Amino acid sequence: MRFADNWDQKLISLIKKCNAPKPVISTYPLPLTPSNDLSSDALVEIMPRYFDDHGILHQHSALRPMPDTLLEPEQTFLISAGMLFTHGGVIEEVPYDPFIYFMGEEITFSLRLWTYGYTIYNPNAVIAYHNYNGKTGRPRHWEDQKDWHLLNQKSMKRIGHLLGFEMVSDSTVLSQINEYGLGDERTLSSFEKASEINFRNRTWRGVPFTADKNTG
């Protein structure tokens, strides 16, 4: 990771401009090539990519030109686990679910934040950069977590239960589900209406959005 100059001041300034009582600022960092070849300035928009065969929503991003005059932070509905900024109380109010292995962590956390009354915003400034190159030389999770596929299967069932499209009774899948479940300030259905994402029907903006609709 690399951070832009005055990144901390930028985030504090941005979060004060968000018109919500519980704002969250999140986006995918811009790409970098080690050791310090940084991407040109741009605004990053997180978008749905497709629903996989398990009903898990995958995300991707699109770059937009940086405007001459910066606008207010824009409300969005999807977070990036790679860059997320909000008030510290979120750690206790909406703790990260340790039973979600990997895939689906972002969409479930987006939904949980929403139902706890948080509103997500896309920053209108460059905050950070990340090395997305897979050839880093570091060990990957499947190299030292030999049973990762079993953990991932349980995780996907847990996500399906949380998002309301799969009924699960396995207690090992639903361990501490109330502690890491949805809040009561907003509903799942209100998230679907606002974001135009339908988990049960696997649609976005009313259009089927499965792997064959992959937009890259």
C-alpha positions as CSV (number, residue, x, y, z in Angstrom):
1,M,0.0,0.0,0.0
2,R,0.9,3.6,-0.5
3,F,-0.9,6.6,0.8
4,A,-1.5,10.0,-0.8
5,D,0.0,13.1,0.9
6,N,-2.1,14.3,3.8
7,W,-4.4,11.2,3.5
8,D,-5.5,11.4,7.1
9,Q,-6.5,15.1,6.9
10,K,-8.4,14.4,3.6
11,L,-10.4,11.6,5.2
12,I,-11.3,13.7,8.2
13,S,-12.4,16.5,6.0
14,L,-14.4,14.3,3.7
15,I,-16.3,12.5,6.5
16,K,-17.3,15.9,7.9
17,K,-19.0,16.6,4.5
18,C,-21.1,13.5,4.5
19,N,-24.7,14.3,5.1
20,A,-25.4,11.3,7.4
21,P,-25.2,10.7,11.2
22,K,-23.1,7.5,10.7
23,P,-21.0,8.0,7.6
24,V,-18.5,5.5,6.1
25,I,-16.0,6.4,3.4
26,S,-14.8,3.5,1.3
27,T,-13.4,2.7,-2.1
28,Y,-10.8,0.5,-3.9
29,P,-7.4,2.1,-3.8
30,L,-5.9,3.1,-7.1
31,P,-3.3,0.6,-8.5
32,L,0.4,0.8,-8.0
33,T,3.4,-1.1,-9.5
34,P,6.2,-1.6,-7.0
35,S,8.1,0.0,-5.8
36,N,6.5,3.4,-6.3
37,D,4.8,3.6,-9.8
38,L,1.5,5.2,-8.9
39,S,-1.6,5.3,-11.0
40,S,-2.8,8.6,-12.4
41,D,-5.4,10.5,-10.3
42,A,-9.0,9.2,-10.8
43,L,-12.2,8.6,-8.9
44,V,-13.0,4.9,-8.3
45,E,-16.6,3.8,-8.4
46,I,-17.5,0.4,-6.8
47,M,-20.1,-1.5,-8.9
48,P,-21.8,-5.0,-8.8
49,R,-20.0,-7.4,-11.2
50,Y,-22.1,-10.5,-11.1
51,F,-23.7,-13.2,-8.8
52,D,-21.8,-16.4,-8.8
53,D,-23.4,-19.9,-8.7
54,H,-23.7,-19.7,-4.9
55,G,-25.6,-16.4,-5.1
56,I,-22.6,-14.3,-3.8
57,L,-22.3,-10.9,-5.3
58,H,-18.9,-10.1,-6.8
59,Q,-17.8,-6.5,-7.1
60,H,-15.5,-4.6,-9.4
61,S,-14.6,-0.9,-10.0
62,A,-14.7,1.7,-12.7
63,L,-12.4,4.7,-13.0
64,R,-13.8,8.2,-13.7
65,P,-11.8,11.3,-14.6
66,M,-10.9,13.5,-11.7
67,P,-13.1,16.6,-12.0
68,D,-11.5,20.1,-12.0
69,T,-13.8,21.0,-9.2
70,L,-14.2,18.3,-6.6
71,L,-17.8,17.5,-5.7
72,E,-19.2,16.3,-2.4
73,P,-18.7,12.7,-1.5
74,E,-21.2,10.5,-3.3
75,Q,-23.4,8.0,-1.5
76,T,-22.9,4.5,-2.6
77,F,-24.0,1.0,-1.2
78,L,-20.8,-1.1,-1.5
79,I,-17.7,-1.1,0.5
80,S,-14.1,-2.1,-0.2
81,A,-12.3,-4.1,2.4
82,G,-9.1,-2.5,1.1
83,M,-10.0,1.1,2.2
84,L,-12.6,1.8,4.8
85,F,-12.8,4.8,7.1
86,T,-15.4,5.7,9.7
87,H,-15.8,6.4,13.4
88,G,-14.0,3.9,15.7
89,G,-17.2,2.8,17.4
90,V,-18.0,0.6,14.3
91,I,-15.6,-2.0,15.7
92,E,-17.9,-2.7,18.6
93,E,-21.2,-2.0,16.9
94,V,-20.6,-3.9,13.7
95,P,-17.7,-6.3,14.4
96,Y,-16.2,-8.2,11.4
97,D,-17.6,-11.6,11.1
98,P,-14.8,-14.1,11.7
99,F,-16.9,-17.0,10.2
100,I,-16.8,-15.5,6.7
101,Y,-13.8,-17.0,5.1
102,F,-13.2,-14.6,2.2
103,M,-15.6,-14.3,-0.7
104,G,-18.7,-12.3,0.2
105,E,-17.1,-10.4,3.1
106,E,-17.6,-7.0,1.3
107,I,-21.3,-7.4,0.3
108,T,-22.2,-8.8,3.7
109,F,-20.4,-6.0,5.6
110,S,-22.0,-3.4,3.3
111,L,-25.4,-4.8,4.2
112,R,-24.7,-5.1,7.9
113,L,-23.5,-1.5,8.0
114,W,-26.6,-0.4,6.2
115,T,-28.9,-2.2,8.7
116,Y,-27.0,-0.6,11.6
117,G,-27.7,2.8,10.2
118,Y,-24.4,3.6,8.5
119,T,-24.4,5.3,5.1
120,I,-21.5,4.6,2.7
121,Y,-19.8,7.3,0.6
122,N,-17.3,7.2,-2.2
123,P,-14.5,9.6,-1.6
124,N,-13.9,12.4,-4.1
125,A,-10.2,12.4,-3.5
126,V,-7.3,10.1,-4.0
127,I,-6.5,8.5,-0.6
128,A,-4.4,5.3,-1.2
129,Y,-2.8,3.0,-3.7
130,H,-2.6,-0.8,-3.7
131,N,-0.4,-3.4,-5.5
132,Y,-3.0,-5.7,-7.3
133,N,-0.2,-7.8,-9.0
134,G,-0.7,-11.4,-8.0
135,K,3.1,-12.1,-8.4
136,T,4.2,-10.8,-5.0
137,G,6.2,-13.8,-3.9
138,R,4.1,-14.0,-0.7
139,P,2.3,-17.2,0.3
140,R,-1.4,-17.4,-0.7
141,H,-4.0,-18.7,1.7
142,W,-4.6,-21.9,-0.2
143,E,-0.9,-22.8,0.3
144,D,-1.0,-22.9,4.1
145,Q,-4.8,-23.3,4.8
146,K,-5.2,-26.8,3.4
147,D,-8.9,-27.0,4.3
148,W,-9.8,-23.6,3.0
149,H,-12.4,-25.0,0.6
150,L,-14.4,-26.5,3.5
151,L,-14.3,-23.2,5.4
152,N,-15.4,-21.4,2.2
153,Q,-18.3,-23.7,1.7
154,K,-19.6,-23.0,5.3
155,S,-19.0,-19.3,4.7
156,M,-21.1,-19.2,1.6
157,K,-24.0,-21.0,3.3
158,R,-23.8,-18.5,6.1
159,I,-23.9,-15.6,3.7
160,G,-26.9,-17.1,1.9
161,H,-28.7,-17.3,5.2
162,L,-27.8,-13.8,6.1
163,L,-28.9,-12.4,2.8
164,G,-32.2,-14.3,2.9
165,F,-32.0,-16.6,-0.1
166,E,-30.9,-19.8,1.7
167,M,-32.4,-21.3,4.8
168,V,-29.7,-23.0,6.9
169,S,-30.1,-25.1,10.1
170,D,-26.5,-26.3,10.6
171,S,-25.4,-24.8,13.9
172,T,-21.8,-24.9,12.8
173,V,-22.6,-22.6,9.9
174,L,-24.7,-20.3,12.0
175,S,-22.3,-20.0,14.9
176,Q,-22.9,-16.6,16.7
177,I,-25.0,-15.5,13.8
178,N,-26.9,-13.0,16.0
179,E,-23.7,-11.4,17.1
180,Y,-22.6,-10.9,13.5
181,G,-26.0,-10.5,11.9
182,L,-28.1,-7.6,10.7
183,G,-29.0,-4.5,12.7
184,D,-32.4,-3.2,13.3
185,E,-32.1,0.4,12.1
186,R,-32.8,-0.4,8.5
187,T,-34.0,-3.6,6.7
188,L,-32.5,-5.9,4.1
189,S,-35.4,-5.0,1.8
190,S,-34.7,-1.3,2.1
191,F,-31.1,-2.0,1.1
192,E,-32.3,-3.9,-1.9
193,K,-34.7,-1.1,-2.9
194,A,-32.1,1.7,-2.5
195,S,-29.2,-0.2,-4.2
196,E,-31.4,-2.0,-6.8
197,I,-29.7,-5.2,-5.9
198,N,-32.0,-8.2,-5.4
199,F,-30.2,-11.1,-3.7
200,R,-32.9,-13.7,-4.0
201,N,-33.5,-13.0,-7.7
202,R,-29.9,-12.3,-8.4
203,T,-30.6,-9.1,-10.3
204,W,-29.2,-5.6,-10.5
205,R,-31.5,-2.8,-11.7
206,G,-34.1,-5.5,-12.6
207,V,-31.7,-7.4,-14.9
208,P,-30.4,-10.9,-14.2
209,F,-26.8,-10.5,-13.2
210,T,-25.1,-13.9,-13.1
211,A,-21.7,-15.0,-14.3
212,D,-22.7,-14.8,-18.0
213,K,-23.4,-11.1,-17.5
214,N,-19.8,-10.6,-16.3
215,T,-18.8,-7.0,-17.2
216,G,-15.1,-7.6,-16.7
